[in-house]
Amino acid sequence: MATSISATGFKGNLCSSFHGTWATSIVGEDYAMLVKSVPSHVRVGKPIRAQPMMKNVNEGKGIFAPAVVVARNIIGKKRFNQIRGKAIALHSQVITEFCKSIGADAKQRQGLIRLAKKNGERLGFLA
């Protein structure tokens, strides 16, 4: 085969040379061997996805977490989440009305809602 590739490097200087043409780089027996080594089809299995976890990182932490867990166990998870959702929506409405009264824009309102969520997590309300 008439193709040769060489590369040498010394202190940042890189010299390379390519002798031949791209058409002669893979021909004849080498090409046949390459084709035989590549499988004609590849079987791919289903990807395994982990179930998304929607858990609170502060679960079980915070001063109100034990009371929240007891209440959830007493009234049931479904009903508890309904009540919690209503409470969060009501609190967001209160924050929105407060922002309207002081003239805060939507970005500041969103920031206050995020801050309320973080505080609720730290205190254990979202346990």
C-alpha positions as CSV (number, residue, x, y, z in Angstrom):
1,M,0.0,0.0,0.0
2,A,1.5,3.4,-1.0
3,T,-0.2,5.5,1.7
4,S,1.9,6.7,4.6
5,I,1.1,9.0,7.4
6,S,3.7,10.4,9.8
7,A,3.6,13.0,12.6
8,T,6.4,14.3,14.8
9,G,6.3,16.9,17.4
10,F,9.1,18.7,19.2
11,K,8.4,21.7,21.7
12,G,5.2,22.9,20.1
13,N,6.3,22.4,16.5
14,L,4.1,19.8,14.8
15,C,5.0,18.5,11.4
16,S,2.9,16.1,9.5
17,S,2.9,14.6,6.1
18,F,0.4,12.6,4.1
19,H,1.6,10.7,1.0
20,G,-1.0,9.4,-1.4
21,T,-4.6,10.4,-2.1
22,W,-7.8,9.9,-0.2
23,A,-9.0,7.5,-2.9
24,T,-6.1,5.1,-2.2
25,S,-6.3,5.2,1.6
26,I,-8.7,2.2,1.9
27,V,-8.7,-0.2,-1.1
28,G,-8.6,-3.9,-1.9
29,E,-8.1,-6.4,0.9
30,D,-8.1,-3.7,3.6
31,Y,-11.5,-2.5,2.6
32,A,-12.9,-6.0,2.5
33,M,-11.5,-6.7,5.9
34,L,-13.0,-3.5,7.3
35,V,-16.4,-4.3,5.9
36,K,-16.4,-7.8,7.4
37,S,-15.4,-6.4,10.8
38,V,-18.3,-4.0,11.0
39,P,-21.6,-5.7,12.0
40,S,-24.4,-5.4,9.4
41,H,-26.9,-4.5,12.1
42,V,-26.8,-3.6,15.8
43,R,-29.4,-4.6,18.3
44,V,-30.3,-1.8,20.7
45,G,-32.3,-2.6,23.8
46,K,-34.7,-0.2,25.5
47,P,-32.9,2.4,27.5
48,I,-33.4,2.1,31.3
49,R,-34.7,5.3,32.8
50,A,-34.8,5.9,36.5
51,Q,-38.1,7.0,37.9
52,P,-38.2,10.7,38.6
53,M,-38.1,11.5,42.3
54,M,-40.2,14.4,43.4
55,K,-39.0,14.4,47.0
56,N,-38.1,17.3,49.2
57,V,-34.4,17.5,50.0
58,N,-35.4,18.7,53.5
59,E,-37.9,16.0,54.1
60,G,-38.0,15.2,57.8
61,K,-36.1,18.4,58.7
62,G,-37.5,21.6,60.1
63,I,-39.4,22.5,63.2
64,F,-42.8,21.7,61.7
65,A,-41.9,18.5,59.8
66,P,-43.1,16.1,62.5
67,A,-46.5,17.7,62.8
68,V,-46.8,17.7,59.0
69,V,-45.9,14.0,58.8
70,V,-48.4,13.1,61.5
71,A,-51.2,15.2,59.8
72,R,-50.4,13.5,56.5
73,N,-50.7,10.0,58.1
74,I,-53.9,10.9,59.9
75,I,-55.9,12.4,57.0
76,G,-54.3,10.5,54.1
77,K,-51.9,11.5,51.4
78,K,-54.4,12.4,48.8
79,R,-56.5,14.7,51.0
80,F,-53.4,16.1,52.6
81,N,-52.0,17.1,49.2
82,Q,-55.3,18.7,48.2
83,I,-55.3,20.8,51.4
84,R,-51.6,21.7,51.0
85,G,-52.2,22.8,47.3
86,K,-55.1,25.0,48.4
87,A,-52.9,26.5,51.2
88,I,-50.0,27.2,48.7
89,A,-52.4,28.8,46.2
90,L,-53.9,31.0,49.0
91,H,-50.5,32.0,50.1
92,S,-49.5,32.9,46.5
93,Q,-52.6,35.0,46.2
94,V,-51.7,36.9,49.4
95,I,-48.2,37.5,48.1
96,T,-49.7,38.7,44.8
97,E,-52.0,41.1,46.6
98,F,-49.2,42.4,48.7
99,C,-47.1,43.0,45.6
100,K,-49.9,44.9,44.0
101,S,-50.3,47.1,47.0
102,I,-46.7,48.1,47.2
103,G,-46.3,48.4,43.4
104,A,-43.8,45.5,42.9
105,D,-43.5,44.1,39.4
106,A,-44.0,40.4,38.3
107,K,-40.3,39.5,38.7
108,Q,-40.2,40.7,42.3
109,R,-43.5,38.8,43.0
110,Q,-42.1,35.6,41.5
111,G,-39.0,36.1,43.7
112,L,-41.1,36.4,46.8
113,I,-43.1,33.3,45.9
114,R,-39.8,31.3,45.5
115,L,-38.5,32.7,48.8
116,A,-41.8,31.5,50.5
117,K,-41.2,28.0,49.0
118,K,-37.6,27.9,50.3
119,N,-38.7,29.1,53.7
120,G,-41.5,26.4,53.8
121,E,-39.0,23.7,52.9
122,R,-36.6,24.9,55.6
123,L,-39.3,25.1,58.3
124,G,-40.7,21.6,57.3
125,F,-44.0,22.6,55.9
126,L,-43.2,20.7,52.7
127,A,-42.1,17.5,54.5
